[in-house]
Amino acid sequence: MTPPRRLHLGINVTGVGGHNGAWRRPTVDPTSSYSVEFFSRTARLAERGLFDAFFLADVPRLAGDYATQPPGQSFDPVTVLGAVARDTERIGLVATVSTTWHHPYELARAFLTLDRISHGRAGWNIVTNHTPEVGLSHGLDRMPEKAERYARADEFVDVVLRLWQTWAPDAVVADKDTGVFADPTRVRTVDFTGAHFAVQGGSTVPSSPQGHPVLVQAGASPEGIELATRYADAVFAATSEVTVASDYAAKLRAAATRAGRRRPPVLVLPGVALGLASTDAEAVRRREELDALGDITKKVAFLAGRLGIDPELLELDEPVPLRHVDFEAQARSNSEGFLLSTLAAARSGRTVREIIAGGAGHHSLIGSPERVADTFETWFKTGDIDGFNLMFDVVDEGLPLFVAEVVPLLQERGLFRTEYEGTTLRSHLGLRNPEWSR
């Protein structure tokens, strides 16, 4: 008998909260996210709520608005998760690292080290970062074109997987009597020369209890979907509405069919920006308070930048003037998933104020535990959505309430686990360990 589907939950922690007014809340320590204790404490609470994964996004650059807004993610995510691994036992640990700025050997070693430290709970979120400021920080005076970034990413992931396959699960014998430490027939080295990388040698880190880290990806462009089809176990999707999420899932399935993918289907995990309170009315009041602490002009400028139009063209209580948006030009220089999701919200006739109150391309959900559980159930029962990656407007306010009240509701409805059934991230996601062959 096939076991019932269970939805998967991750938490994306970007500082003290996803709302730009979060750091000014009276109960919030605005500098707490500059300590590993904040991340460990948050991960332990998410683990108490039986979350699949603790996720850290990353855009490694000093943003221009730092005078009035703390950077979203300041620390190196792999380093932070190495510390969090020691303070948690079950929750998966997923870090974002770009293929555009790094080298595959360096990344393969860092992530497999995290996987060993955490006893098989690591995941890599593969991105092809397109932010010019990040390029300048890494010595690039121009951003590579999208096709170039994805060609590099494809080769990058290929090399990383080869390195992660250096050691078979049973390669280490460690027999003191015979003096045999490793079976050489169960170790294979890498001899790779491609258009972007040349790597000879092998991983210094043996495979973990889950074989190697889980691969996550977030691209919604044709190039991103093809990359996910080849390599990803799961995707973090930017989808403003359930119909957008279903359309994305259909594109992903179609690409997998064309490619003849033999691995399990890619899990689809849309991002949800949550403003949670005990009642719907309280949730609306909270959001109004946060909006009063935030800077709405920055949100307008951010939306205008994503759409590639002058901020002066956006009136708060009017719809977006879509005639000024050049989709093709923006798709070349932006995340296509966020762009498509933002355009879907704009085409629905929502005002600029309503759009910027949302999740920057993600679905925005402001309400009570019952409303959140109802929404999750509706999306999940389409069969297209496998779970959600949650972003709380204020982490220390939203996550405790979610664990205390939303998780039990999901469990009562038979949608969510009542205990961890395994110890690795692969086991949480229902994935088999990768096979090793000579």
C-alpha positions in Angstrom: 0.0 0.0 0.0 1.3 3.4 -1.0 1.8 5.6 2.2 -0.3 8.8 2.3 1.2 12.0 1.0 2.5 14.3 3.7 3.4 17.9 3.1 6.9 19.2 3.7 7.8 22.3 5.6 11.0 24.4 5.5 11.8 27.7 7.1 13.7 30.4 5.3 15.4 32.7 7.8 16.5 36.1 6.5 17.6 37.9 9.6 15.1 38.7 12.3 12.2 38.7 9.8 11.1 39.1 6.2 9.3 42.4 6.7 11.5 45.5 6.5 10.0 46.8 9.7 10.7 43.7 11.7 13.9 45.0 13.3 12.0 47.9 14.8 9.4 45.9 16.7 9.6 46.6 20.4 10.1 42.9 21.3 12.9 42.3 18.7 16.6 42.6 19.3 17.6 44.0 15.9 21.2 42.7 16.2 20.3 39.1 17.3 20.8 37.7 13.8 24.5 38.6 14.2 24.9 35.7 16.6 24.8 32.0 15.9 22.6 31.6 19.0 19.8 33.2 17.1 20.0 30.6 14.3 20.4 27.7 16.6 17.5 28.8 18.8 15.3 29.2 15.7 16.3 25.9 14.2 15.6 24.0 17.5 12.1 25.5 17.6 11.5 24.5 13.9 12.8 21.0 14.8 10.3 20.9 17.7 7.7 21.6 15.0 9.0 18.7 12.9 10.1 20.9 10.0 11.9 19.1 7.2 14.5 21.8 6.7 16.1 25.0 8.0 17.0 27.1 5.0 19.4 30.0 4.6 19.2 32.1 1.4 22.2 34.2 0.5 23.1 37.2 -1.7 26.6 38.1 -0.6 26.8 41.8 -1.1 26.5 44.9 1.1 23.1 46.5 0.0 22.9 50.2 -0.6 20.2 50.7 2.0 22.2 49.4 5.0 21.9 52.8 6.7 18.2 52.2 7.5 17.8 48.5 6.9 19.9 45.5 8.3 21.2 43.2 5.6 19.0 40.1 5.1 21.6 37.5 5.5 25.0 38.6 6.8 26.8 35.4 7.7 28.2 32.7 5.4 25.4 30.1 5.4 27.5 27.0 5.3 29.5 28.1 8.3 26.4 29.0 10.3 24.7 25.7 9.5 27.8 23.9 10.7 27.3 25.4 14.1 23.5 24.8 14.0 24.2 21.2 13.2 25.8 20.7 16.6 22.7 22.2 18.4 20.1 20.1 16.5 19.4 16.4 15.8 16.9 15.9 13.0 16.1 19.0 11.0 17.6 19.3 7.5 20.1 22.2 6.9 20.0 23.8 3.5 22.5 26.5 2.4 22.5 28.7 -0.7 25.7 28.9 -2.6 26.0 30.2 -6.2 27.7 28.4 -9.0 28.6 31.8 -10.6 31.3 32.8 -8.1 32.7 29.6 -6.6 34.7 26.5 -7.6 33.1 23.0 -7.5 35.9 21.4 -5.6 35.7 24.0 -2.8 31.9 23.7 -2.6 31.9 19.9 -2.8 34.2 19.7 0.2 32.3 22.3 2.3 28.9 20.7 1.8 30.0 17.1 2.3 31.8 18.3 5.5 28.4 19.8 6.6 26.7 16.6 5.7 29.1 14.6 7.8 28.9 17.0 10.7 25.1 16.8 10.7 25.0 13.0 10.1 23.3 13.3 6.8 21.1 16.4 7.0 22.7 18.8 4.5 21.2 20.3 1.4 22.6 22.6 -1.3 20.4 25.3 -2.9 21.8 25.8 -6.3 21.6 29.4 -7.7 23.2 31.1 -10.6 23.2 34.6 -9.0 22.5 37.6 -11.3 23.1 40.5 -8.9 25.7 42.9 -10.3 26.9 44.0 -6.8 27.8 40.4 -6.0 29.8 40.2 -9.2 31.7 43.3 -8.4 32.5 42.0 -5.0 34.0 38.9 -6.7 36.1 40.8 -9.2 33.7 40.7 -12.2 33.1 43.9 -14.0 30.2 42.5 -16.0 27.5 40.0 -15.2 27.7 36.8 -17.3 24.6 36.4 -19.6 21.9 33.9 -18.4 22.9 31.2 -21.0 26.6 31.5 -19.8 25.6 31.3 -16.1 23.5 28.2 -16.7 26.1 26.5 -18.8 28.6 27.0 -16.0 26.0 25.8 -13.5 25.4 22.6 -15.4 29.0 21.7 -15.5 29.6 22.9 -11.9 26.9 20.5 -10.5 28.2 17.7 -12.7 31.6 18.0 -11.2 30.3 18.3 -7.6 28.3 15.1 -8.0 31.4 13.3 -9.4 33.3 14.4 -6.4 30.6 13.4 -4.0 30.7 10.0 -5.6 34.4 9.5 -4.8 33.8 7.1 -1.8 31.3 4.2 -1.9 29.3 4.0 1.3 31.3 0.9 2.4 34.7 2.1 1.1 36.2 2.8 4.6 37.2 -0.5 6.2 39.4 0.8 9.0 40.6 -2.8 9.8 43.4 -2.4 12.4 44.4 -6.1 12.2 45.0 -6.2 8.4 46.1 -2.6 8.1 43.5 -1.8 5.4 41.9 1.6 5.9 39.9 1.8 2.6 39.1 -0.6 -0.2 40.6 0.9 -3.3 38.0 -0.8 -5.5 35.4 1.3 -3.7 37.0 4.6 -4.3 37.0 6.4 -7.6 38.8 9.6 -8.5 37.8 12.4 -10.8 39.5 13.3 -14.1 37.4 16.0 -15.6 38.1 18.7 -18.2 35.2 20.8 -19.5 34.5 24.3 -20.9 34.6 25.9 -17.4 36.4 23.6 -15.1 39.3 21.1 -14.9 39.3 18.9 -11.8 41.6 15.9 -11.1 41.6 14.0 -7.8 38.8 13.2 -5.5 36.9 14.2 -2.4 38.8 14.0 0.9 35.5 13.5 2.7 33.7 10.1 2.7 30.0 9.8 1.9 27.5 10.6 4.6 24.6 8.5 6.0 22.4 10.0 3.2 25.1 9.4 0.5 25.5 13.1 -0.3 23.6 16.4 0.3 20.2 16.9 -1.1 20.1 19.1 -4.2 17.6 22.0 -4.2 17.1 24.6 -7.0 15.0 27.7 -7.5 15.0 28.7 -11.2 11.8 29.1 -13.1 13.2 30.1 -16.5 13.5 27.5 -19.2 17.2 27.2 -18.3 16.4 26.8 -14.6 13.7 24.2 -15.2 16.1 22.2 -17.3 18.7 22.4 -14.6 16.2 21.2 -12.0 15.1 18.4 -14.2 18.7 17.1 -14.5 19.8 17.4 -10.9 17.3 18.7 -8.4 15.5 16.7 -5.7 13.3 19.7 -4.8 12.7 23.2 -6.0 11.9 26.4 -4.0 9.3 28.1 -6.2 8.3 31.8 -6.2 4.5 31.6 -6.9 2.1 34.3 -5.9 -1.0 32.1 -6.4 -1.9 28.4 -6.4 -2.6 28.6 -10.2 0.9 29.9 -10.8 2.3 27.1 -8.6 0.4 24.5 -10.5 1.5 25.9 -13.9 5.1 25.8 -12.7 4.7 22.2 -11.5 3.2 21.3 -15.0 6.2 22.9 -16.7 8.6 20.9 -14.5 6.8 17.6 -15.1 6.8 18.3 -18.9 10.5 19.0 -18.9 11.2 15.8 -16.9 9.2 13.8 -19.4 11.1 15.3 -22.3 14.4 14.5 -20.6 13.3 11.0 -19.8 14.1 11.6 -16.1 14.2 8.2 -14.2 14.7 9.7 -10.8 11.7 10.5 -8.5 9.7 13.6 -9.4 11.1 16.9 -8.2 9.4 18.1 -5.1 7.7 21.5 -5.5 7.9 23.8 -2.4 6.6 27.3 -3.0 7.7 30.1 -0.7 5.0 31.6 1.6 5.4 35.0 3.3 3.6 34.6 6.6 2.0 37.2 8.9 0.5 35.1 11.6 -1.6 36.0 14.7 -4.2 34.2 16.8 -7.1 35.8 14.8 -7.5 37.2 11.3 -8.2 40.6 12.7 -5.1 40.5 14.9 -3.0 39.4 12.0 -4.2 42.4 9.9 -3.5 44.8 12.9 0.0 43.4 13.2 0.7 43.9 9.6 -0.5 47.5 9.8 1.9 48.1 12.7 4.8 46.6 10.8 4.0 48.6 7.7 4.1 51.7 9.8 7.6 50.8 10.9 8.8 49.9 7.4 9.7 52.2 4.5 7.1 51.9 1.8 9.2 53.9 -0.7 11.8 51.2 -0.6 9.2 48.6 -1.3 7.9 50.6 -4.3 11.5 51.0 -5.6 12.1 47.3 -5.2 8.9 46.5 -7.2 9.8 49.0 -9.8 13.3 47.5 -10.1 12.0 44.0 -10.5 9.6 45.2 -13.3 12.3 47.4 -14.9 10.2 50.6 -14.8 10.6 54.1 -13.2 9.2 54.1 -9.6 7.5 57.4 -10.4 5.1 55.4 -12.7 3.8 53.4 -9.7 0.8 54.9 -7.8 0.2 53.1 -4.5 -3.6 52.7 -5.0 -3.5 52.0 -8.7 -2.7 48.8 -10.6 0.8 48.4 -12.1 1.0 50.1 -15.6 1.9 46.8 -17.3 2.4 48.5 -20.7 5.7 49.9 -19.5 7.1 46.4 -18.5 9.5 44.8 -21.0 9.3 41.1 -20.0 12.0 39.8 -22.3 14.5 42.4 -21.1 13.7 41.8 -17.4 13.8 38.0 -17.8 17.4 38.3 -19.0 18.5 40.2 -15.9 16.1 39.0 -13.1 15.0 35.8 -11.5 12.3 34.7 -14.0 10.3 32.9 -11.2 10.0 36.1 -9.2 9.2 38.1 -12.3 6.5 35.8 -13.4 5.0 35.6 -10.0 5.0 39.4 -9.6 3.5 39.8 -13.1 0.7 37.4 -12.2 -0.1 39.5 -9.1 -0.1 42.6 -11.3 -2.3 41.1 -14.0 -4.9 40.2 -11.4 -5.6 43.9 -11.1 -4.2 44.4 -7.6 -3.0 47.8 -6.6 0.7 48.5 -6.1 0.0 48.8 -2.3 -1.6 45.3 -2.3 1.3 43.8 -4.3 4.1 45.2 -2.1 2.2 44.1 1.0 2.8 40.6 -0.3 5.8 38.4 -0.4 8.0 40.0 -3.1 6.8 37.4 -5.6 6.0 34.7 -3.0 2.4 34.0 -1.9 1.5 36.4 1.0 -0.6 34.9 3.8 -1.8 37.1 6.6 -4.2 35.5 9.1 -5.0 33.1 11.8 -3.7 29.5 12.3 -7.0 28.2 10.8 -6.6 30.4 7.7 -3.0 29.2 7.2 -4.0 25.5 7.6 -6.9 25.9 5.2 -4.7 27.6 2.6 -2.0 24.9 2.9 -4.6 22.2 2.6 -6.1 23.7 -0.5 -2.7 24.1 -2.2 -1.5 20.6 -1.2 -4.6 18.8 -2.3 -4.2 20.0 -5.9 -1.5 17.3 -6.0 0.9 19.8 -7.6 2.4 21.2 -4.4 4.5 19.1 -2.0 5.0 21.6 0.8 6.1 25.1 1.6 9.2 27.1 2.5 8.0 29.6 5.1 9.2 33.2 5.6 7.9 34.9 8.8 7.5 38.6 8.9 8.9 38.5 12.4 10.6 35.2 13.2 10.4 35.3 16.9 6.7 36.1 16.8 5.5 34.0 14.0 7.4 30.7 14.3 6.4 30.0 18.0 2.7 30.4 17.1 3.1 28.3 14.0 4.6 25.4 15.9 2.1 25.7 18.7 -1.1 26.1 16.7 -0.7 25.5 12.9 1.3 22.3 13.2 -1.3 20.6 15.4 -4.1 21.6 12.9 -2.1 20.1 10.0 -1.5 16.9 12.0 -5.2 16.6 12.9 -6.1 16.8 9.2 -3.6 14.1 8.4 -1.4 16.4 6.3 1.7 16.5 8.4 4.0 14.1 10.3 3.5 13.5 14.0 7.2 12.5 14.4 10.3 12.2 12.4 10.5 8.8 10.8 14.2 9.0 9.9 17.4 10.9 10.7 18.5 12.4 7.4 17.1 15.1 5.1 16.6 12.5 2.4 14.4 10.4 4.7 12.3 13.5 5.7 11.7 14.2 2.0 11.0 10.6 1.1 14.1 10.3 -1.1 16.3 7.2 -1.5 20.1 7.5 -1.1 22.0 7.9 -4.4 23.4 4.7 -5.8 27.2 4.3 -6.2 28.7 2.4 -9.1 32.3 1.9 -10.2 
